Amino acid sequence: MEVIRSIKDKKPPSRLENFKTRYKSLKKYFETNGSRITPDKEVGTDLDLSSIHRYDVVIIGGGLTGLRAAIRVSDAGLNVAVISKVHPLRSHSVAAHGGMNASLGNVPGPDDTADSWKMHAYDTIKGSDYLADQDAVVLMCREAPKTVIELEHMGTAWSRLENGKIAQRPFGGVGFPRTCYAADRSGHNALNTLYEQIVSRNIRVYEEFFVTSLVTEHGQCTGCTALDIMTGLIHGFAVKAVLMSTGGFGRIFDNSTNALINTGDGQALALRAGAPLKDMEFVQFHPTTLYGTNILITEGARGEGGILLNQNGERFMERYAPQSMDLAPRDVVARAIEQEIAEGKGFNGGYVHLDLRHVGADQIKKRLPGIRQISMDFAGVDPIKDPLPVQTGQHYSMGGIHVDINGATPISGLYAAGECACISVHGANRLGGNSLLETVVFGRLVADSIIRDIPNMDEPSLEPIKHAMQEKNSWIDEILKLNEGENLFKIMDEMKKTMSDKFGIYREDSRMQEGLLKIKKLQEQSSHVSINNKERVVNQTLIRFFELENMLYLAEAVAMGALGREESRGSHSRTDYPKRDDEGFLKHTMISMKDNQMQLSYKPVNIGMFEPEERFY
C-alpha cells in the first residue's frame, strides 16, 4: 500500500496564485502587443519558448482515471503534469452516485453464498452480452477488492455496516450485494480523496486548458498543444508519453446525464492522430434520470429497494425480467420503460414512477441523501412522501479509443484509460458499479505500463511542438476572422436531436441512414461557423466550437458502427435485426481515419473462461 504523504510541510500554489501568475503574463503581453491577443508571426520567439513545457508524462483529463494515474507516475519518480479543461474537482467523476463493485463479500448473497472475483467477472461478461474482452475483465475483477481498500487508506470515507466493514448493496445484473458506496456521493468522495493526494505531491495541474492537438513524430506521440482558456495563448507540451483520460461523449445526445464537458475531446484527438476507435455504437441509456432535467437518479435507489411503476400502478418489470425485476441490467430496464411509454402506460410527457416510499424515511436520509435533495430541488418531489418521475437518458459510452490490456494505443507513447478508452471491460453494456472501478483500477495499471515503457521512449524534439503551436495559432486566427457564417449553437442542437432521434434506444436502418446524412451535412456547415466573440481571452464560444468539431467526428463514428452491426446486442437494439448474432457479430467494431475519411473494420473478441450463452434475466 502506498504511503499517504503529509501535506503539512508542502505549500503548493493555490488556484488564486496560479491565476495571478497567468494574469501577470497576460498583462505583460497586452502591454507589448495591444489589447487583443494575436498569434506571433513566427514560432520560436521567447514568448513561444516560454510556453513550451517539458515533462516525462502528461495526462489529459483530471477525473478519477487521470488523478490516479498521476499519483502512480509521480510516486515512480517521473515528472508528470495533468491538463484539464476544468478544475479537477469539477470533472464528471464527481457526479457518480452509486458506488464501486468489488467482491469483498461483506454482505452475503442468496442462501448465504460468498462472492468472488470469478462471480464478479461472470456477471460483468454476461452483462456485456459477451462482447467484453475476458482477459481485461478478469484483471479488473481481481484488482477490485485491493482498489477499494487502497482508496480507503488514502482517505475515502465509505459507508459502513454495523459490524464496521465497508457497506455493500446490490446493483443491476448481479447476484450479490457487491457495490461499495459512500451514501450516494461515491464519486465525489473518491475524487476529493485523489485530488488531496495530488496536492500533497505538488503535481502540476494545468486547469482550464483545452487540448487542441496531439503531436507525433516518427510514429511516436511526443506531446500536445493546448489553449489556456483564461489567456487565449497556445502552449506546447513535449513529453515521452501521453495518457488520455478525458471521459465520455454523452453530450452528442439531447437527453444526457453527462456534464456539459463530456464532449469526447480525447476520442476525437486520438482519432485524428491515427488511433482507431472501438465499439462506438454501444451507448448506454440509463433507465432512471429525473424527468425534465435528466439528472441521474442512481441505480443505488433501486438497490435500496426502489421499484418502477407505470401509470396504472403496475410493477411492470415483472413482465420483462421476472427474476431480477427492477435490478435487471440497464439496457433491459431502459427498453422496458420505453416500451411502457410507447404502449400508453407512461405518464403524460413520457415518464414512469420510481417509488421509494416503502424504503422508509430513515433509510432514504441515510443512504440516499443527495438523491432526496436533488429530487426536492429540481422536481419539487420528496421521495419520502411521493414517487419520483423518471425517464431514460444517455448515460455512458462503452466504446472509445482502442487500447490493449496495457492501455496502449497503436501509436507509440499514446495511452488511454477510463471512459474515453475501450479496453473492453464493458462490451455491449456496462453493469452499474463497474465504471468507478474501471477508472481507478486502470488509472493505476496503465500508469504502471507507462512506467515500464518510458525508458524505451525517445526524447521529444521541440520542432514538431513549435510547428503544431504555429498551426493552431493560425487556425484560431482564421476562425476568429470569419464575420458571417453558420450558427454554432444551431448546428450543435441539430446534431443532438439527430443522435437522440435516429440513434437512441431503438434503431432501424432507414432512420440511421437519414441520421448519418444529416451528420455529414452538419459537418460541412460547421466548417463555415462564425463566432461573434473575436477575443481570445476567456472565449467560451471558441471552446464550444472546438467541442462541436470533436462531437461531430464521434457522431459519425457512432452512426457508422450502428449501421454496420446488423444485430441486437446489449445497448444496441435494432428493430430490423432483433436477435443477437454471435456467428456474424461476436466481434469488435473498429473505426479508423484515413485521408480524412472514416473506415469501418472488425476485430475478434477475446473469449476466455466463459463461453457465450443466451441472456436470461
Secondary structure, DSSP 8 states (H G I E B T S, - for coil): -------TT-----HHHHHHHHHHHHHHHHHHH-SS----SSTTSHHHHHTEEE-SEEEE--SHHHHHHHHHHHHTT--EEEEESS-GGGSGGGG--S-EE----SS--GGG----HHHHHHHHHHHTTT-S-HHHHHHHHHHHHHHHHHHHHHT----B-TTSSB-EE--TT-SS--EE-STT-HHHHHHHHHHHHHHHTT-EEEETEEEEEEEEETTEEEEEEEEETTT--EEEEE-SEEEE-----GGGSSSBSS-TT-S-HHHHHHHHHT--EE-TT-EEEEEEEETTT--B--THHHHTT-EEE-TTS--THHHH-TTTGGGS-HHHHHHHHHHHHHTT-SBTTTBEEEE-GGG-HHHHHHH-HHHHHHHHHHHS--TTTS-EEEEEEEEEES-EEE--TTSB-SSBTEEE-GGGEE--SSTTS--TTHHHHHHHHHHHHHHHHHHHHGGGS----HHHHHHHHHHHHHHHHHHHH--S-B-HHHHHHHHHHHHHHHSSSEE-HHHHHHHHHHHHHHHHHHTTB--S----TT-HHHHHHHHHHHHHHHHHHHHHHHHH--S-BTTBEESSS-S--HHHH-EEEEEEEETTEEEEEEEE----S--------
